[in-house]
Amino acid sequence: ANMHSHFLTAFTGQEPRPSRLQHNVAAALNRIGWNHSFEYETPEGFSLDMAQPETKCAIEVDGPSHYLKCNGRRPTENGRTKFKS
């Protein structure tokens, strides 16, 4: 099997764990009238934080847990975040 399909299987096999920040962003979007699906799963099995499938618009909330800190240098995306982008 190729590496991409291996990563895709591992990536889509995990249950979403929404953060407090993600819930806060979703609530703010609701307050301004941006109706959306929370933790929307695409036909390919990807979980999007917030999405309007009918408009093909999605929002991903990448808080601190999406990045790696490297000895005082600028944080870099972790593998899961990099794969999704």
Secondary structure as UniProt FT lines:
FT   HELIX           3..12
FT   HELIX           20..31
FT   TURN            32..33
FT   STRAND          37..41
FT   TURN            43..44
FT   STRAND          47..52
FT   TURN            53..56
FT   STRAND          57..59
FT   HELIX           64..66
FT   STRAND          67..70
FT   TURN            71..72
FT   STRAND          73..77
FT   HELIX           79..84
//
